[in-house]
Amino acid sequence: MSQFSESEINYLLGERRLARIATADAEGMPHVVPVGWRYEADSGVILVSGRDFAATRKFRNVQANPQASIVIDDLASVDPWKPRGVMVEGRAEAVMGSDGHEGHIRISLDRIVSWGLDG
């Protein structure tokens, strides 16, 4: 399993709270949407959640196809243009909340790609 570098962890623990998650249904139809997220340092996974989350298409997609990717990115500068970000690809797990409505997606770290974080 891949581990985040120090610069990736520093970036993830910064001010960014919006990301885009990519999931696919059982037939492989892709679905990409903005989401709230957080890095869970104890387990080293990314958690994605939201309001009435268990009723969402992304949650159902992960139940049918446990592969997902998430991109957390922003612009360090627009002049000069300096994009930066972290992409995580891995096995996703749809975890039902105790009330049957809330829930979250846990994304394990199979592959990490980052850009623009140093310098």
C-alpha positions as CSV (number, residue, x, y, z in Angstrom):
1,M,0.0,0.0,0.0
2,S,1.3,3.5,-0.9
3,Q,1.8,6.1,1.8
4,F,1.5,9.8,1.5
5,S,4.7,11.8,1.5
6,E,5.2,14.6,4.0
7,S,4.4,17.3,1.4
8,E,1.2,15.4,0.4
9,I,0.1,15.2,4.0
10,N,0.8,18.9,4.6
11,Y,-1.2,19.7,1.5
12,L,-4.2,17.5,2.6
13,L,-4.2,19.0,6.1
14,G,-4.3,22.6,4.6
15,E,-7.4,24.6,3.8
16,R,-8.8,22.5,0.9
17,R,-12.2,20.9,1.7
18,L,-13.6,20.3,-1.7
19,A,-12.6,17.5,-4.0
20,R,-14.0,15.5,-6.9
21,I,-14.7,11.8,-6.6
22,A,-14.9,9.5,-9.6
23,T,-16.9,6.3,-9.3
24,A,-18.4,3.9,-11.8
25,D,-21.5,1.8,-11.7
26,A,-21.6,-2.0,-12.2
27,E,-21.6,-1.5,-16.0
28,G,-18.6,0.9,-15.9
29,M,-20.5,4.1,-16.5
30,P,-18.4,6.9,-14.9
31,H,-19.7,9.5,-12.5
32,V,-17.6,12.4,-11.3
33,V,-18.9,14.9,-8.7
34,P,-17.7,17.4,-6.1
35,V,-17.6,16.2,-2.5
36,G,-16.5,17.1,1.0
37,W,-13.7,14.9,2.3
38,R,-11.2,14.5,5.1
39,Y,-7.9,12.6,5.6
40,E,-8.1,10.1,8.4
41,A,-4.5,10.0,9.7
42,D,-5.0,7.0,12.0
43,S,-6.0,4.7,9.2
44,G,-4.4,6.5,6.3
45,V,-7.6,6.7,4.2
46,I,-9.6,9.4,2.6
47,L,-13.2,9.7,3.9
48,V,-16.0,11.2,1.7
49,S,-19.3,12.1,3.2
50,G,-22.3,14.4,3.0
51,R,-25.9,14.9,3.8
52,D,-28.2,11.9,3.2
53,F,-25.0,10.3,1.7
54,A,-26.3,6.7,1.6
55,A,-29.0,7.8,-0.9
56,T,-26.5,9.2,-3.5
57,R,-25.4,7.7,-6.8
58,K,-21.8,7.8,-5.8
59,F,-22.6,5.7,-2.7
60,R,-24.6,3.1,-4.8
61,N,-21.8,3.0,-7.4
62,V,-19.2,2.1,-4.8
63,Q,-21.5,-0.7,-3.5
64,A,-21.6,-2.1,-7.1
65,N,-18.0,-1.3,-8.1
66,P,-15.5,-0.8,-5.4
67,Q,-12.9,1.2,-7.4
68,A,-12.8,5.0,-7.0
69,S,-10.5,7.9,-7.4
70,I,-10.5,11.3,-5.7
71,V,-8.7,14.5,-6.7
72,I,-8.0,17.3,-4.2
73,D,-6.5,20.3,-6.0
74,D,-6.2,24.0,-6.3
75,L,-4.1,26.8,-7.8
76,A,-1.1,28.0,-5.8
77,S,-0.9,30.9,-8.3
78,V,-2.6,32.1,-11.5
79,D,0.3,34.3,-12.6
80,P,2.4,32.3,-13.2
81,W,0.0,29.4,-13.5
82,K,0.8,26.8,-10.8
83,P,-1.7,24.1,-10.3
84,R,-1.2,21.6,-7.4
85,G,-3.0,18.6,-6.1
86,V,-3.1,15.0,-4.9
87,M,-5.0,12.2,-6.7
88,V,-5.7,8.9,-4.9
89,E,-6.9,5.8,-6.6
90,G,-7.9,2.8,-4.7
91,R,-10.5,0.4,-3.3
92,A,-13.6,2.2,-2.0
93,E,-15.9,1.0,0.7
94,A,-19.5,2.3,1.1
95,V,-20.1,2.4,4.9
96,M,-23.7,2.7,6.0
97,G,-24.5,5.0,8.9
98,S,-26.2,3.7,12.0
99,D,-29.4,5.6,11.0
100,G,-29.5,4.0,7.6
101,H,-29.3,7.3,5.8
102,E,-26.0,8.9,6.6
103,G,-22.9,7.1,5.7
104,H,-19.5,7.6,4.0
105,I,-17.1,6.2,1.5
106,R,-13.6,5.1,2.6
107,I,-10.9,5.1,-0.1
108,S,-7.8,3.1,0.5
109,L,-4.5,4.2,-1.0
110,D,-3.5,1.9,-3.9
111,R,-1.9,4.7,-6.0
112,I,-1.1,8.3,-5.2
113,V,-0.1,11.0,-7.7
114,S,0.7,14.5,-6.7
115,W,1.9,17.6,-8.5
116,G,3.0,21.1,-7.8
117,L,3.5,20.6,-4.0
118,D,7.2,21.3,-3.8
119,G,8.9,24.6,-4.5
